[in-house]
Amino acid sequence: MSGRAAWPRGLRVLRLVALCLVALAVVASVARPRAEAQDSLPALVLVVLGRTEGEGSDPQLAALDALKKPPFDTFTRQKLLKRTELRLEFGKESELELPNGRKLRLLLVERLPDGRLRVSLSINRPGQRDYLPVMTVSAAPGDPFFVAGQKHEGGTLIIGVRVGYSRV
């Protein structure tokens, strides 16, 4: 008598269902961390005060080559005001208060087929018209992008965003 014949048909089906459930549980437990990692990404936001008078930059900004190129090179003096690490979730807005009382809104829109990330951002003043309406940027994970233009304490705020960065 073979091993199959020893199990009645109903028990064989029940055994098969149980094995399938165990296999699904194993696959789900392995796949879940990967799915969660794809739903959100780390982000770094730098808020820099740029001035055209004087010289000297914050040593923490020395590695950011983009701040040494046009149009940001016109700010001969740069001071890091705020450095914030957060997690951006696809489809969910995140807000960060800026030193001038406005709110920076970031939204991780999608991952493009070439691996770049599409991020939208806006700068709002609560109860008033948007200073910077929704702007969408596409950047490779870890590549920073910058926006500037708001006046603050005799200078201009420069906001740098790096999504999917690795800590340095």
C-alpha positions in Angstrom: 0.0 0.0 0.0 1.5 3.4 -1.0 1.5 6.5 1.2 -1.3 8.1 -0.8 -3.6 5.2 -0.4 -3.2 5.4 3.4 -4.8 8.9 3.5 -8.5 9.1 2.7 -9.4 11.6 -0.1 -10.8 14.2 2.3 -7.7 14.1 4.5 -5.4 14.4 1.4 -7.2 17.6 0.3 -7.1 18.9 3.9 -3.3 18.2 4.0 -2.8 19.9 0.6 -4.7 23.0 1.8 -2.6 23.1 5.0 0.6 22.8 3.1 -0.5 25.7 0.8 -1.4 27.9 3.8 2.0 27.2 5.3 3.7 28.0 2.0 1.7 31.3 1.7 2.6 32.3 5.2 6.3 31.7 4.5 6.1 33.7 1.3 4.2 36.5 3.0 6.7 36.8 5.8 9.6 37.0 3.4 7.9 39.4 1.0 6.5 41.8 3.6 9.7 43.6 4.5 10.5 44.2 0.8 7.0 45.6 0.2 7.2 47.9 3.2 10.6 49.1 2.1 9.2 50.0 -1.3 6.3 52.0 0.2 8.5 54.6 1.9 12.0 55.9 1.5 14.3 57.9 3.8 14.6 61.6 2.9 17.0 64.4 4.1 15.9 68.0 4.0 18.5 70.8 4.4 17.5 74.4 5.0 20.3 76.8 4.2 20.4 80.5 4.6 22.3 82.0 1.6 23.7 85.6 1.6 25.4 87.6 -1.1 27.4 89.7 1.4 30.4 88.2 3.2 32.1 84.9 2.6 32.3 81.5 4.2 30.1 78.5 4.3 29.1 76.1 7.0 31.5 73.1 6.9 28.6 70.7 6.8 27.8 72.1 3.3 31.3 71.6 1.9 30.4 68.3 0.2 27.4 69.7 -1.7 28.8 70.6 -5.1 25.5 71.9 -6.3 25.7 74.8 -3.9 29.0 75.9 -5.5 27.4 76.1 -9.0 25.0 78.6 -10.6 22.6 79.9 -9.4 23.6 79.0 -5.9 27.2 80.2 -6.2 25.9 83.8 -6.0 25.4 83.1 -2.3 28.9 83.6 -1.1 27.9 83.0 2.5 25.9 79.9 3.4 24.7 78.7 6.8 22.9 75.5 7.6 19.8 76.4 9.6 18.0 73.0 9.7 18.7 69.4 8.9 15.8 67.0 9.1 15.6 63.3 8.4 12.2 61.8 7.6 10.5 59.0 5.7 8.4 59.8 2.7 5.6 57.4 1.8 4.3 57.1 -1.7 1.1 59.0 -2.1 1.2 60.7 1.4 2.2 64.3 1.9 4.8 65.2 4.5 5.1 68.6 6.0 8.1 70.4 7.5 8.0 73.9 9.0 10.5 76.3 7.6 12.3 79.0 9.7 10.1 81.7 8.1 6.9 80.1 9.3 6.0 78.6 5.9 5.4 74.9 5.4 7.4 72.7 3.0 5.2 69.9 1.6 6.8 66.9 0.0 5.0 64.0 -1.8 6.7 60.9 -3.1 4.7 60.5 -6.3 6.2 57.4 -8.1 9.2 55.4 -9.0 9.9 55.8 -12.8 10.8 52.9 -15.0 14.4 54.1 -15.1 14.6 54.0 -11.3 14.4 57.8 -10.8 11.9 59.1 -8.2 9.2 61.7 -9.0 8.8 64.0 -6.0 6.4 67.0 -5.8 7.0 69.9 -3.4 5.3 73.1 -2.5 5.9 75.9 0.0 2.8 77.2 1.7 2.0 79.9 4.2 -0.9 78.7 6.3 -4.1 80.6 5.4 -2.5 82.4 2.4 -1.7 81.7 -1.2 1.1 79.3 -2.0 4.5 80.9 -2.4 5.8 78.0 -4.5 2.9 76.1 -6.1 3.3 72.4 -6.6 6.5 71.6 -8.5 7.5 68.1 -9.6 11.1 67.0 -9.8 12.5 63.7 -11.0 15.8 62.7 -9.5 17.8 59.5 -9.0 17.6 58.0 -5.5 20.2 59.8 -3.4 20.7 62.7 -5.8 19.9 66.0 -4.1 17.8 68.8 -5.7 17.5 72.4 -4.5 15.0 75.2 -4.6 15.6 78.8 -3.5 13.9 82.2 -3.4 12.3 83.0 -0.1 13.7 85.9 1.8 14.6 85.3 5.4 16.8 87.3 7.9 18.5 89.4 5.2 19.2 86.4 3.0 17.5 83.7 0.9 16.4 80.3 2.0 17.8 77.4 -0.1 16.1 74.1 0.4 17.8 70.9 -0.5 16.0 67.5 -0.7 17.6 64.1 -1.0 15.3 61.1 -1.3 16.5 57.6 -0.9 19.8 58.8 0.4 22.3 56.6 2.3 23.7 58.1 5.4 27.1 59.7 5.2 
